[in-house]
Amino acid sequence: MNSIGKTENSDFFLLSLIKDYLMYLHTEKKLSKNTIDSYEFDLKDFSNFIFNQKIKDVNDITGQIISDYILYLKETNKNERTINRHIVALRNFFKFLIIENIIKTNPTEIIDIAKVSRNLPDYLTQEEVELLLAAPDLNTITGIRDKAIFEVMYASGLRVSELIDLRIKNLYLEEGYIKIFGKGAKERITPIGVFAINALNNYLNNARHSLSNPFSKDYVFLTKKGKNFTRQAINKMLYEYSLKIGLSKKIKPHTLRHTFATHLINNGADLRAVQEMLGHSDISTTQIYTHLDFRFIKDTHKKYHPHG
């Protein structure tokens, strides 16, 4: 089997179709940039494979060729989750080609998606959250900002992309909520609570103006250069604070999102309400937190029951 190499021919037929599909995802499906970038990466990888197979027409891509590609991914040590992501990308791409009357049948139909064991997400205990929230130095501009970031993340369960894109015009602090534009540009309203409101007011009134410049726009959270944060910068910040407070676990933005949901469920919150606050389109995604709830109950039983 030929290995995947860099596609040299920029006019290769599949790249043109991929470009049309990505435009469709942007204009018709209104998917987020990160999702579209993921599709582009996977589909161009597949295009490289097809290019090296000397295939000249999309109608010549058969189920067997798709199987060969999946085998290639396995041989290059891709895990099941990554392979499933590739399969989903291909399946949706070929569905698009059918809609556009470019092909008649979907060659991915014979490919099954492997069942992947779903690991329970990491989350912080109440004590660990309090350590993190108390860590920023409120005598500094950046400390006031970091405190507001952590309070908002814990209070709202925002995705990191939603946090860094948060705008001042979407803060309704007197009413006690913020407006979020999540995956697929879906809008939702999320309550944030008095601790996050106080931290935000402190940041907006006493720190943000020291970070802003004429090019800062109205992003809520700004770096020292007056720009909105990147995902990598938030990751780095959380990692540095986890070292500062001596946590053995590595904190990521999604850790605080999982912590938000877990603490709500453990304290009796309705699953549907948590689904709405997280912005999950399917409640099955939220149901993983019921497993976390059971783990919490089991640990409590073991700790406090005489025969636990």
C-alpha positions in Angstrom: 0.0 0.0 0.0 1.3 3.4 -0.9 2.1 5.7 2.0 0.6 9.2 2.2 2.8 11.9 1.0 2.4 15.6 0.4 -0.1 16.3 -2.4 1.9 18.1 -5.1 -0.9 18.8 -7.5 -3.0 21.8 -6.2 -5.5 21.1 -9.0 -6.2 17.5 -7.9 -9.9 16.9 -8.3 -10.6 16.0 -4.7 -9.1 19.2 -3.3 -11.6 21.2 -5.3 -14.5 19.2 -4.0 -13.2 19.5 -0.5 -13.0 23.3 -0.9 -16.6 23.4 -2.0 -17.7 21.3 1.0 -15.8 23.5 3.5 -17.6 26.5 2.0 -20.9 24.6 2.4 -20.1 24.0 6.1 -19.3 27.6 6.6 -22.2 29.2 4.7 -25.0 26.6 5.0 -24.3 24.7 8.2 -22.6 27.7 10.0 -20.2 25.4 11.8 -17.5 27.0 13.9 -14.0 27.7 12.5 -12.5 25.0 14.7 -14.9 22.3 13.5 -14.3 23.3 9.8 -10.5 23.3 10.4 -10.8 19.7 11.8 -12.8 18.6 8.7 -10.3 20.2 6.4 -7.3 18.5 8.1 -8.9 15.0 7.9 -10.2 15.4 4.3 -6.9 16.7 3.0 -5.2 13.8 4.6 -7.6 11.5 2.8 -7.0 13.5 -0.4 -3.3 12.8 -0.1 -4.0 9.1 0.2 -6.2 9.1 -2.9 -3.6 11.1 -4.8 -1.0 8.5 -4.1 -3.4 5.7 -5.2 -3.5 7.3 -8.7 -7.3 7.7 -8.6 -8.5 10.2 -11.1 -12.3 10.4 -10.5 -14.3 10.6 -7.3 -16.7 8.0 -8.7 -13.8 5.5 -8.6 -13.5 5.8 -4.8 -15.1 2.5 -3.6 -15.8 1.0 -0.2 -12.7 -1.1 -0.5 -10.6 2.0 -1.0 -12.1 3.6 2.1 -11.3 0.3 4.0 -7.7 0.6 2.8 -7.5 4.1 4.1 -8.9 3.1 7.5 -6.3 0.3 7.5 -3.6 2.8 6.7 -4.7 5.0 9.7 -4.5 2.0 12.0 -1.0 1.1 10.6 0.2 4.6 11.5 -1.0 4.1 15.1 -4.0 6.3 15.0 -6.3 5.6 18.0 -9.9 4.5 17.6 -11.3 8.0 18.5 -9.1 9.6 15.8 -10.1 7.0 13.2 -13.8 7.5 14.0 -13.4 11.2 13.5 -11.9 10.6 10.1 -14.8 8.2 9.2 -17.4 10.8 10.3 -15.7 13.5 8.2 -15.6 11.2 5.1 -19.2 10.0 5.6 -20.5 13.6 5.8 -18.3 14.7 2.8 -19.7 11.9 0.6 -23.3 12.7 1.7 -22.6 16.3 0.4 -21.4 14.9 -2.9 -24.6 12.9 -3.2 -26.7 16.0 -2.5 -24.8 17.8 -5.2 -25.4 14.9 -7.6 -21.7 14.4 -8.0 -21.8 10.7 -6.9 -24.7 8.2 -6.7 -23.7 6.1 -3.7 -21.8 6.7 -0.5 -18.7 4.5 -0.3 -18.4 4.9 3.5 -21.7 3.1 4.1 -20.0 -0.2 4.6 -17.6 1.2 7.2 -18.6 0.8 10.9 -17.6 3.3 13.6 -15.8 1.5 16.4 -17.2 1.7 19.9 -14.9 3.7 22.0 -14.9 3.5 25.8 -15.9 6.9 27.1 -13.6 8.0 29.9 -15.1 10.0 32.7 -13.7 13.6 32.5 -11.4 15.0 35.1 -12.9 17.6 37.4 -11.9 19.5 40.5 -13.2 19.0 44.0 -14.7 21.9 45.8 -11.6 22.4 47.8 -9.4 22.4 44.7 -11.7 25.0 43.0 -11.4 27.2 46.1 -7.6 27.0 45.9 -7.6 28.0 42.3 -10.0 30.9 42.7 -7.9 32.2 45.6 -4.6 31.9 43.8 -4.6 35.1 41.6 -2.9 38.2 43.3 -5.6 40.8 43.5 -3.0 43.5 44.0 -2.0 43.2 40.4 -3.9 44.0 37.1 -3.3 40.5 35.7 -4.3 38.9 39.0 -7.7 40.7 39.0 -8.2 39.6 35.4 -7.2 36.0 36.1 -9.6 35.9 39.1 -12.4 37.1 36.8 -11.5 34.4 34.2 -11.6 31.6 36.6 -14.8 32.7 38.3 -16.6 33.0 35.0 -15.4 29.6 33.8 -16.4 27.9 37.0 -19.7 29.8 37.2 -20.8 29.2 33.6 -19.1 26.1 32.2 -18.0 28.0 29.1 -15.9 26.3 26.4 -12.5 28.0 26.0 -13.5 29.3 22.6 -16.6 30.9 24.1 -14.5 32.5 26.9 -12.0 34.1 24.6 -14.7 35.3 22.2 -16.8 36.8 25.0 -17.7 40.5 24.3 -18.6 43.3 26.7 -21.9 43.9 24.8 -22.9 40.4 25.8 -22.5 40.9 29.6 -25.7 41.6 31.5 -24.3 41.8 34.9 -27.2 43.6 36.6 -29.5 40.9 35.3 -27.0 38.2 36.3 -26.3 36.5 33.0 -24.1 36.5 29.9 -25.0 35.8 26.3 -22.9 33.1 24.6 -22.5 32.1 21.0 -21.5 28.5 21.0 -20.9 25.8 18.4 -22.7 26.5 15.1 -23.2 30.1 16.3 -26.0 28.9 18.5 -27.0 31.5 21.1 -27.7 30.7 24.7 -28.2 32.6 27.9 -26.1 31.5 30.9 -26.5 32.7 34.6 -23.2 33.3 36.3 -23.9 34.1 40.0 -22.7 36.8 42.4 -19.1 35.7 42.8 -18.4 35.9 39.0 -20.4 39.1 38.7 -18.3 40.7 41.5 -15.0 39.5 40.0 -16.1 40.8 36.5 -17.1 44.2 37.9 -13.7 44.5 39.7 -11.9 43.6 36.5 -13.9 45.9 34.3 -13.7 48.8 36.7 -10.2 48.5 37.9 -8.0 46.5 35.5 -9.3 46.1 31.9 -8.5 49.8 31.0 -4.9 49.2 31.9 -4.7 46.3 29.4 -6.7 47.8 26.5 -5.5 49.8 23.6 -7.3 51.3 20.5 -7.2 47.9 18.8 -8.6 45.8 21.6 -12.2 45.9 20.3 -14.7 44.9 23.0 -13.3 41.5 24.0 -13.8 41.1 27.7 -10.6 39.4 28.6 -7.3 40.9 27.3 -3.7 39.9 27.4 -0.9 42.3 28.4 -0.7 43.3 24.8 -4.3 44.3 24.7 -5.4 41.3 22.5 -8.0 38.7 23.2 -6.6 35.4 24.5 -5.8 32.3 22.4 -6.7 28.8 23.5 -3.0 28.1 24.1 -2.6 31.1 26.4 -5.5 30.1 28.6 -4.1 26.5 28.7 -0.7 27.9 29.8 -2.3 30.1 32.4 -4.2 27.3 34.0 -1.2 25.0 34.0 1.0 27.6 35.7 -1.7 28.2 38.4 -2.0 24.5 39.0 1.7 24.4 39.7 1.4 27.4 41.9 -1.2 25.8 44.2 0.4 22.4 44.1 -2.3 20.4 42.3 -1.2 16.9 41.2 -3.7 17.0 38.3 -3.2 19.2 35.2 -6.0 21.7 34.8 -7.2 22.5 31.4 -10.1 24.8 30.3 -12.4 21.8 29.9 -11.5 20.7 33.4 -13.4 23.7 34.7 -16.3 23.1 32.3 -16.5 19.5 33.7 -16.2 20.8 37.2 -19.1 23.2 36.7 -21.4 20.4 35.4 -20.3 17.9 38.0 -20.9 20.2 40.9 -24.3 21.1 39.6 -25.3 17.4 39.2 -23.8 16.4 42.5 -25.9 19.0 44.2 -29.2 18.0 42.6 -29.4 20.1 39.5 -31.8 18.9 36.8 -30.0 17.3 33.8 -32.0 19.3 31.2 -31.0 22.5 32.9 -27.4 21.6 32.9 -27.7 20.6 29.2 -29.0 24.1 28.4 -26.3 25.8 30.4 -23.5 23.7 28.7 -25.0 24.3 25.2 -25.3 20.6 24.4 -27.6 19.9 21.5 -28.1 16.3 22.6 -28.8 15.3 26.2 -26.8 12.1 25.7 -23.7 14.3 25.8 -24.7 15.7 29.2 -25.6 12.3 30.6 -22.0 11.4 31.2 -22.3 13.6 34.3 -24.8 11.2 35.8 -22.0 8.7 35.8 -19.9 11.2 37.6 -22.7 11.7 40.0 -22.8 7.9 40.7 -19.1 7.9 41.2 -19.5 10.7 43.7 -22.3 8.7 45.5 -20.2 5.5 45.5 -17.1 7.3 46.9 -19.3 8.9 49.6 -20.8 5.5 50.6 -17.3 4.0 50.8 -16.0 6.9 52.9 -18.9 7.2 55.4 -20.7 3.8 55.6 -19.4 1.5 58.4 -19.2 -1.4 55.9 -18.2 0.7 52.9 
